[in-house]
Amino acid sequence: MHWEAFKLVSLVRDHFPSYFHKKRVVEVGSYCVNYSVRTLFDQCDYLGIDLIEDSSVDLVASGHQFRLNDKVDVAISCECLEHNPHYSATLINMLEHLSASGLFIVTCATDGRAEHGTSRTDASISPGTSSLGWDYYLNLTASDLKPIIENSNLFDFRFFENPVSHDLYLIGIANENMMQCFAALCSAIDDFVSSCQRQQELINHVKKNDPQSCELETRQLLDIVDEEKLKLHPLWLNKFLPVFSPVAESSFVIVLEELFLSSRLKYPSDNLAAINLASFFEATGRLELVKEFIGALDKEVFDNFEIYKIFVRVLIKRKEYSEAYVVLGKIQFSMIDDIEFLLLSGDLNLFLNKYDAAIKYFNRAWMLNPEGQRVCLLLVDALIQSGQFEECWYVLRAARKRWNNIAWIFIKEAEFWQKQDNDNRAKIALELGLFHHPCNKKMIDRLDELSNK
């Protein structure tokens, strides 16, 4: 779940607070990938439904097939319908379980959101559908859902689109006694979407310009949410961490540090708050502080994928390679889809002469980013150093086919042949490279070295 979807539900709570306290709630798609709206509900009879077991799943069932004996006060589904080939039947089933005074909440992906959670992308983002072989994805629009909702017993409903996060929101009420609060909520959601657009404009400005000159824009970014109760919420800070971190090198660092520390104090048991603070310390270069902070975390918080990633990066920056290798071994390999972290992990293993492990990381990075020349280059380096020439030749041929006569391919082909003591073939590779790149100094120097042997 991302911040915009979480914020949407928090807005609903602000306008219908009674529905978030001691009510009967059913959530379809409750598996917690990174955050859960369950935290917004207080003392509720809460039933989380999803396709596989998880600490946030109370009933393993499909959204279109579950059956409950009693009606619910709130039926909610966040960020899952785009993965569900039975989304129509799921919505109908949820609406059938809604009481005559119920509240209906849906957030899902709409036009513009990149496909995710499939075998073509990263199936781990949608573990439930992946486990059943539902290799499905569809960005939904109001026109897709409106016919279903119009045939329901809802008294009124409204769709909203957030063009920044590419979200589709649906809020529905079951009776006319809720109309006054519903109108106020709709106005608040409109304002929220406008705020998101303004924030994105400021973010784009900060990203395109020198961070040292962007303190004013960053302050404006903070001012937009200054009156929001969620200003310190870990999910919000995590969204803007990549924006705040570069600015943290400026005099604005004190304001930002207070923000992250306050969030950590306000949400002491929240893993994401710990991740945010550790990331901020890392971004500001306080590596010893990061190490001390992570070392002092409870095991439950420390045993977290993102915390491990930060720890590995910090240990490598501190040149504590052996310890970094041990921590890296605690990360489930299949969970890593961060290209830069995969390359960093591969480099670490290569430095420690653990060639097979390095190749595994570089291979996964290349699989995730087949157009990445740097990824391919690092993989070739590892294969040459490890002496895995057959696989290396296959990768070099694939690179030649993809990028034709680019310079580094000829240089690596020469290294490939030199490693096998075949200087003649190495010379041929360099001569052919110079035919395409006659001024390439690296190729000229290497050819001279070979000729003078």
MARBA-523910 format. One line per field, with one value per residue (C-alpha): residue number from 1; residue in one letter; x, z, y. Coordinates in pm, 1 decimal. Example, Ala and Ser with C-alpha at 12.3 -4.5 7.8 and 13.67 -1.06 7.14 Angstrom:
<recs>
num <- c(1;2)
residu <- c(a;s)
c1 <- c(1230.0;1367.0)
c3 <- c(780.0;714.0)
c2 <- c(-450.0;-106.0)
</recs>
This chain:
<recs>
num <- c(1;2;3;4;5;6;7;8;9;10;11;12;13;14;15;16;17;18;19;20;21;22;23;24;25;26;27;28;29;30;31;32;33;34;35;36;37;38;39;40;41;42;43;44;45;46;47;48;49;50;51;52;53;54;55;56;57;58;59;60;61;62;63;64;65;66;67;68;69;70;71;72;73;74;75;76;77;78;79;80;81;82;83;84;85;86;87;88;89;90;91;92;93;94;95;96;97;98;99;100;101;102;103;104;105;106;107;108;109;110;111;112;113;114;115;116;117;118;119;120;121;122;123;124;125;126;127;128;129;130;131;132;133;134;135;136;137;138;139;140;141;142;143;144;145;146;147;148;149;150;151;152;153;154;155;156;157;158;159;160;161;162;163;164;165;166;167;168;169;170;171;172;173;174;175;176;177;178;179;180;181;182;183;184;185;186;187;188;189;190;191;192;193;194;195;196;197;198;199;200;201;202;203;204;205;206;207;208;209;210;211;212;213;214;215;216;217;218;219;220;221;222;223;224;225;226;227;228;229;230;231;232;233;234;235;236;237;238;239;240;241;242;243;244;245;246;247;248;249;250;251;252;253;254;255;256;257;258;259;260;261;262;263;264;265;266;267;268;269;270;271;272;273;274;275;276;277;278;279;280;281;282;283;284;285;286;287;288;289;290;291;292;293;294;295;296;297;298;299;300;301;302;303;304;305;306;307;308;309;310;311;312;313;314;315;316;317;318;319;320;321;322;323;324;325;326;327;328;329;330;331;332;333;334;335;336;337;338;339;340;341;342;343;344;345;346;347;348;349;350;351;352;353;354;355;356;357;358;359;360;361;362;363;364;365;366;367;368;369;370;371;372;373;374;375;376;377;378;379;380;381;382;383;384;385;386;387;388;389;390;391;392;393;394;395;396;397;398;399;400;401;402;403;404;405;406;407;408;409;410;411;412;413;414;415;416;417;418;419;420;421;422;423;424;425;426;427;428;429;430;431;432;433;434;435;436;437;438;439;440;441;442;443;444;445;446;447;448;449;450;451;452;453)
residu <- c(m;h;w;e;a;f;k;l;v;s;l;v;r;d;h;f;p;s;y;f;h;k;k;r;v;v;e;v;g;s;y;c;v;n;y;s;v;r;t;l;f;d;q;c;d;y;l;g;i;d;l;i;e;d;s;s;v;d;l;v;a;s;g;h;q;f;r;l;n;d;k;v;d;v;a;i;s;c;e;c;l;e;h;n;p;h;y;s;a;t;l;i;n;m;l;e;h;l;s;a;s;g;l;f;i;v;t;c;a;t;d;g;r;a;e;h;g;t;s;r;t;d;a;s;i;s;p;g;t;s;s;l;g;w;d;y;y;l;n;l;t;a;s;d;l;k;p;i;i;e;n;s;n;l;f;d;f;r;f;f;e;n;p;v;s;h;d;l;y;l;i;g;i;a;n;e;n;m;m;q;c;f;a;a;l;c;s;a;i;d;d;f;v;s;s;c;q;r;q;q;e;l;i;n;h;v;k;k;n;d;p;q;s;c;e;l;e;t;r;q;l;l;d;i;v;d;e;e;k;l;k;l;h;p;l;w;l;n;k;f;l;p;v;f;s;p;v;a;e;s;s;f;v;i;v;l;e;e;l;f;l;s;s;r;l;k;y;p;s;d;n;l;a;a;i;n;l;a;s;f;f;e;a;t;g;r;l;e;l;v;k;e;f;i;g;a;l;d;k;e;v;f;d;n;f;e;i;y;k;i;f;v;r;v;l;i;k;r;k;e;y;s;e;a;y;v;v;l;g;k;i;q;f;s;m;i;d;d;i;e;f;l;l;l;s;g;d;l;n;l;f;l;n;k;y;d;a;a;i;k;y;f;n;r;a;w;m;l;n;p;e;g;q;r;v;c;l;l;l;v;d;a;l;i;q;s;g;q;f;e;e;c;w;y;v;l;r;a;a;r;k;r;w;n;n;i;a;w;i;f;i;k;e;a;e;f;w;q;k;q;d;n;d;n;r;a;k;i;a;l;e;l;g;l;f;h;h;p;c;n;k;k;m;i;d;r;l;d;e;l;s;n;k)
c1 <- c(0.0;122.8;65.1;-208.2;-432.8;-369.3;-442.4;-769.1;-892.6;-775.9;-987.2;-1288.6;-1219.6;-1202.5;-1552.3;-1710.3;-1525.7;-1800.5;-1747.8;-1388.9;-1467.5;-1628.6;-1781.7;-1794.2;-1545.6;-1448.8;-1139.4;-1085.7;-717.9;-583.6;-241.4;9.6;272.4;413.1;133.9;-225.8;-533.8;-629.3;-426.7;-688.4;-966.5;-1012.1;-1160.5;-1346.4;-1464.0;-1221.3;-1207.9;-921.5;-969.1;-704.3;-588.8;-299.2;-212.6;-53.0;-62.2;-302.2;-529.9;-809.8;-984.9;-819.0;-1074.1;-1136.3;-1304.8;-1581.4;-1653.9;-1639.7;-1964.8;-2043.0;-2347.1;-2386.5;-2380.3;-2087.9;-2076.2;-1772.3;-1662.9;-1320.9;-1064.4;-736.1;-493.5;-587.2;-870.3;-629.3;-481.1;-819.5;-969.4;-1294.7;-1311.6;-1675.9;-1795.2;-1578.7;-1741.6;-2088.0;-2007.3;-1874.9;-2184.6;-2413.2;-2246.1;-2291.2;-2552.6;-2834.8;-2633.0;-2294.4;-1988.8;-1813.9;-1447.8;-1233.4;-891.6;-723.3;-489.2;-615.4;-479.9;-112.9;-5.2;269.7;185.0;305.2;251.8;275.3;531.8;615.0;713.4;756.8;510.5;612.8;415.6;91.6;171.3;-187.6;-279.2;67.4;18.8;-299.5;-153.5;-370.1;-114.9;-350.0;-334.1;-578.6;-585.6;-950.2;-1152.2;-1478.4;-1648.8;-1541.5;-1693.4;-1987.1;-2233.3;-2171.8;-2223.5;-2533.7;-2704.3;-2627.1;-2825.5;-2594.7;-2782.9;-2502.7;-2145.4;-1865.4;-1547.4;-1225.1;-902.2;-561.9;-338.4;-24.4;-45.9;-271.0;-535.6;-905.8;-1109.7;-1469.8;-1669.5;-2028.6;-2292.3;-2592.2;-2850.4;-2945.1;-2871.0;-2501.8;-2533.6;-2406.3;-2086.0;-2053.9;-2065.3;-1798.7;-1582.8;-1609.3;-1493.9;-1200.0;-1096.3;-1104.3;-877.9;-648.2;-607.0;-524.4;-270.7;-109.0;-71.8;87.4;323.3;425.4;506.1;737.5;893.2;966.6;1130.3;1351.3;1453.6;1548.3;1754.0;2051.4;1933.4;2115.6;1883.9;1560.5;1510.9;1223.9;1041.7;1098.7;960.6;656.9;622.0;614.2;377.3;120.9;85.1;158.9;-200.7;-236.7;-237.8;-40.9;258.6;473.9;321.7;596.6;416.9;410.0;774.9;881.7;720.7;917.7;1243.7;1410.9;1317.4;1420.6;1749.9;1942.6;1825.7;1951.7;2301.3;2198.7;2116.5;1767.0;1900.7;1800.9;1436.0;1433.2;1608.0;1348.3;1078.1;1219.9;1305.6;957.0;799.9;1009.0;902.6;537.1;538.3;791.4;669.2;642.5;911.9;876.6;952.4;1278.6;1359.7;1297.4;1525.9;1805.0;1774.3;1790.6;2104.1;2258.6;2171.6;2338.5;2656.4;2633.5;2728.8;2838.4;2505.2;2320.3;2515.6;2448.2;2080.5;2021.7;2219.5;1993.4;1667.7;1451.3;1500.4;1145.1;1223.8;1578.1;1464.1;1330.6;1429.3;1470.0;1667.6;1904.2;1952.8;2043.1;2279.8;2457.4;2504.4;2638.1;2880.7;3015.5;3064.2;3254.3;3459.2;3342.4;3302.3;3298.0;3022.0;2829.5;2852.3;2705.4;2413.4;2354.2;2315.6;2011.4;1818.1;1594.2;1741.6;1408.0;1285.7;1555.2;1430.4;1636.7;1884.4;2139.7;2131.7;2174.9;2480.2;2618.3;2570.3;2737.9;3035.1;3067.9;3080.6;3322.9;3554.1;3546.9;3618.9;3281.6;3227.4;2921.6;2732.3;2838.4;2719.1;2385.7;2325.0;2440.4;2229.5;1917.0;1991.4;2026.3;1704.8;1522.3;1691.3;1792.2;1854.4;2110.7;2458.4;2626.4;2450.0;2566.2;2921.7;2945.6;2808.9;3070.2;3346.6;3236.3;3217.1;3565.0;3716.7;3553.3;3665.3;3308.7;3393.9;3108.4;2843.3;3051.4;3064.7;2688.8;2641.5;2888.5;2703.3;2373.4;2527.2;2657.9;2315.7;2143.8;2389.6;2575.6;2930.5;2950.1;3308.2;3304.9;3198.3;3521.5;3726.8;3561.6;3598.3;3972.3;3983.4;3785.5;4047.7;4344.3;4215.4;4233.8;4589.1;4473.2;4643.5;4581.5;4204.9;4231.2;4418.0;4153.1;3880.9;4064.8;4144.6;3782.0;3684.7;3921.9;3769.9;3440.5;3600.7;3936.0;4001.2;3924.1;4232.5;4165.6;4159.3;4468.9;4665.5;4561.2;4648.1;4993.1;5044.4;4961.9;5179.7;5479.9;5459.1)
c3 <- c(0.0;-84.0;103.6;-120.2;-74.8;300.1;320.6;132.3;394.9;674.3;519.0;523.3;892.1;962.4;817.4;935.9;1265.7;1412.3;1134.7;1246.3;1610.1;1740.3;1402.0;1197.5;908.9;620.4;412.6;85.4;-3.5;349.7;298.5;419.9;151.0;317.3;514.5;622.1;668.7;960.2;1179.7;1117.1;1278.2;1655.4;1854.3;1549.5;1470.0;1177.7;923.9;675.5;371.6;121.8;-88.5;132.2;501.8;669.6;1009.1;857.6;704.4;921.6;653.7;352.5;73.6;-258.9;-258.6;-488.0;-293.9;80.0;272.9;613.7;832.8;928.5;743.6;793.8;865.5;645.9;334.2;212.2;-47.1;-106.5;-393.2;-497.1;-753.6;-1042.5;-974.5;-950.4;-1267.4;-1069.3;-966.1;-1074.4;-872.0;-580.4;-571.4;-593.4;-307.5;-90.8;-157.0;-71.5;269.6;341.0;595.7;523.3;691.3;564.5;421.9;106.8;31.3;-264.5;-387.2;-687.4;-976.8;-1274.8;-1609.4;-1594.4;-1321.8;-1435.1;-1437.7;-1125.0;-938.7;-1246.9;-1386.7;-1643.1;-1365.1;-1000.2;-881.3;-515.3;-503.4;-536.7;-350.5;-322.3;-689.6;-781.1;-555.6;-744.8;-1087.8;-1146.7;-1372.3;-1425.6;-1426.6;-1536.7;-1450.4;-1369.4;-1450.9;-1326.2;-1643.7;-1554.0;-1206.0;-1246.1;-1395.5;-1096.6;-842.6;-1015.8;-975.2;-602.4;-301.1;-234.4;-180.0;-331.4;-449.3;-618.7;-806.9;-783.6;-982.2;-846.3;-1149.3;-933.8;-785.5;-1066.1;-812.2;-860.3;-544.3;-485.4;-182.4;-135.2;134.2;201.8;317.7;297.3;664.3;567.6;293.4;486.0;593.0;246.0;74.2;310.5;246.6;-130.7;-102.1;117.4;-134.0;-416.3;-208.7;-132.9;-502.0;-578.9;-295.5;-440.8;-775.3;-612.7;-416.3;-734.4;-902.2;-612.8;-614.6;-986.5;-929.8;-651.0;-861.1;-1162.5;-978.8;-747.7;-402.7;-237.4;-415.4;-334.5;35.6;-43.5;-249.4;18.8;285.9;65.0;32.1;409.1;444.7;225.4;484.2;789.9;907.0;834.1;1119.9;902.6;860.0;1075.7;949.2;837.8;512.5;413.9;509.7;322.3;4.7;27.3;163.6;-183.0;-213.9;135.1;147.8;-114.1;53.2;380.8;277.2;321.4;627.2;614.7;771.9;1128.2;1030.7;846.5;1125.2;1373.1;1135.0;1113.5;1484.3;1582.8;1353.8;1512.6;1861.6;1763.7;1601.1;1813.1;1703.4;1334.8;1122.3;852.6;1098.3;1185.5;817.2;742.8;1020.6;927.8;561.9;657.7;867.4;576.6;330.5;554.1;579.5;948.5;898.4;1254.4;1379.5;1136.4;1259.0;1624.4;1557.4;1368.1;1625.0;1901.1;1725.7;1857.8;1672.4;1537.2;1371.5;1271.3;1099.0;811.7;445.8;409.6;734.8;614.1;285.2;463.1;695.8;403.2;222.3;534.5;616.1;259.9;281.6;606.3;425.0;670.5;390.0;584.7;815.6;515.2;354.6;666.2;676.9;302.8;356.2;575.1;289.5;89.5;-259.4;-440.8;-263.1;-410.4;-710.4;-653.9;-945.2;-765.1;-456.1;-670.7;-835.1;-498.7;-366.9;-673.3;-633.6;-267.6;-354.4;-639.0;-401.9;-164.3;-456.5;-418.1;-791.1;-807.2;-566.8;-757.8;-1084.9;-924.2;-825.1;-1160.4;-1348.3;-1157.1;-1220.3;-1592.5;-1593.8;-1433.9;-1660.2;-1990.5;-2149.8;-1886.2;-2040.2;-1703.3;-1563.2;-1855.8;-1828.0;-1458.9;-1534.0;-1806.7;-1568.3;-1306.2;-1558.3;-1694.2;-1345.0;-1243.6;-1561.0;-1668.1;-2033.0;-2197.9;-2021.7;-2069.1;-2445.8;-2452.1;-2267.7;-2497.8;-2804.2;-2656.9;-2588.4;-2944.9;-3080.2;-2857.1;-2883.3;-3204.8;-3221.8;-2897.6;-2773.1;-2438.0;-2602.1;-2807.0;-2497.3;-2296.8;-2583.0;-2579.5;-2201.9;-2256.0;-2496.8;-2295.1;-1986.9;-2192.8;-2312.3;-2667.2;-2750.2;-3122.6;-3079.6;-2833.6;-3096.6;-3358.1;-3120.8;-3055.7;-3423.5;-3513.4;-3234.1;-3364.1;-3708.9;-3555.1;-3293.8;-3439.3;-3162.6;-2862.3;-2639.7;-2421.0;-2722.8;-2872.8;-2546.5;-2500.7;-2856.5;-2809.5;-2492.1;-2675.0;-2973.9;-2745.6;-2563.9)
c2 <- c(0.0;347.6;669.3;814.5;509.2;507.1;878.5;831.4;585.2;817.0;1094.9;865.3;800.3;1175.8;1223.7;896.3;833.4;616.6;361.2;306.9;230.3;-89.8;-175.3;-493.6;-465.2;-690.6;-617.2;-801.0;-826.0;-781.6;-946.9;-689.0;-631.0;-318.9;-149.9;-206.8;12.5;-212.1;25.2;296.2;92.3;86.6;-204.1;-332.1;-682.9;-692.2;-974.5;-964.5;-1188.6;-1292.5;-1585.2;-1698.5;-1701.8;-1402.0;-1234.2;-980.6;-1247.6;-1388.0;-1591.2;-1753.4;-1721.9;-1555.3;-1215.9;-1337.4;-1657.8;-1580.5;-1598.5;-1446.5;-1504.7;-1139.1;-809.6;-568.9;-196.3;-137.0;-325.8;-218.4;-324.8;-144.8;-190.3;-542.4;-538.6;-472.5;-818.6;-991.7;-1147.3;-1180.6;-814.8;-774.4;-1073.1;-960.0;-616.0;-769.5;-1006.2;-722.2;-512.7;-804.8;-825.4;-451.8;-350.2;-105.2;171.4;57.7;231.0;106.5;191.5;84.8;195.2;34.0;106.8;301.2;420.7;514.7;271.7;35.1;-333.5;-511.1;-836.4;-1061.2;-1303.8;-1035.5;-793.2;-897.5;-1160.0;-1112.0;-784.6;-985.4;-1308.6;-1429.7;-1421.2;-1552.5;-1854.1;-1946.0;-1881.0;-1574.3;-1406.9;-1115.6;-737.5;-466.7;-97.5;-25.7;284.7;429.1;304.0;-52.8;-39.0;198.3;-56.6;-285.0;-8.1;131.7;-205.8;-220.5;-100.6;194.0;519.6;727.2;684.5;873.2;789.6;990.4;966.5;1060.6;1129.4;1141.1;792.3;661.7;559.2;506.4;570.8;465.6;574.2;457.5;508.1;288.3;543.3;910.7;983.4;977.8;1241.5;1545.4;1370.8;1218.7;1560.5;1695.6;1387.5;1428.0;1788.6;1680.6;1414.3;1669.6;1894.6;1602.0;1515.1;1880.2;1876.1;1563.5;1739.3;2044.0;1821.8;1643.8;1974.9;2062.6;1715.9;1742.7;2080.2;1945.0;1644.7;1856.6;2117.6;2147.9;2027.5;2318.2;2561.4;2377.7;2452.7;2689.6;2426.2;2163.7;2395.0;2453.1;2076.9;2046.0;2340.9;2165.0;1890.9;2106.2;2087.0;1717.1;1472.1;1231.2;1464.2;1236.0;915.0;671.5;593.8;961.3;1018.4;706.6;839.2;1163.6;1024.8;1025.3;1393.0;1499.0;1308.6;1514.0;1834.9;1691.6;1793.5;2156.1;2364.6;2220.9;1900.0;2001.8;2046.3;1715.5;1527.0;1648.8;1524.4;1171.2;1147.8;1266.9;1008.5;734.3;847.4;874.7;527.8;331.0;-12.9;73.3;-92.2;171.3;452.5;276.5;222.5;591.6;713.5;472.0;576.7;943.7;891.5;700.5;978.7;1237.1;1030.1;939.2;577.2;505.8;638.4;410.2;108.5;192.3;259.7;-64.8;-261.1;-130.3;-224.1;-504.6;-831.5;-810.1;-476.2;-566.6;-885.5;-678.4;-679.9;-303.1;-270.6;-544.1;-358.2;-35.8;-223.0;-390.4;-57.6;110.6;-172.5;-162.9;214.3;154.5;-113.7;-378.9;-628.5;-955.3;-831.3;-697.8;-1042.0;-1206.6;-961.7;-1000.3;-1374.7;-1308.7;-1147.3;-1378.2;-1361.5;-1385.5;-1069.8;-847.3;-648.9;-332.9;-321.4;-103.3;-323.5;-634.7;-478.8;-370.7;-725.0;-868.8;-633.6;-732.0;-1101.3;-1034.0;-844.2;-1142.8;-1380.8;-1548.4;-1570.2;-1794.1;-1569.9;-1256.6;-1407.4;-1497.4;-1133.7;-992.8;-1247.3;-1146.7;-779.2;-848.8;-1049.3;-753.7;-500.4;-665.5;-324.5;-228.2;-221.4;-162.9;-468.6;-680.9;-547.2;-641.6;-988.7;-1039.1;-923.5;-1175.0;-1459.1;-1380.8;-1362.1;-1690.2;-1868.5;-1954.2;-1898.6;-2084.3;-1878.6;-1563.3;-1618.4;-1662.5;-1329.5;-1151.7;-1282.6;-1166.0;-823.4;-799.0;-889.2;-632.4;-341.1;-424.0;-279.9;-82.8;-32.7;-214.5;-542.0;-556.1;-473.3;-749.4;-996.3;-921.7;-982.0;-1301.8;-1438.3;-1313.5;-1492.4;-1812.4;-1729.6;-1669.9;-1338.8;-1374.7;-1384.7;-1093.7;-890.0;-970.0;-849.3;-521.0;-465.4;-516.7;-279.7;-13.3;-49.4;71.4;301.3;418.3;673.6;453.1;500.8;197.6;-32.9;130.5;90.2;-272.0;-360.6;-199.6;-404.1;-725.6;-638.3;-566.9;-900.8)
</recs>
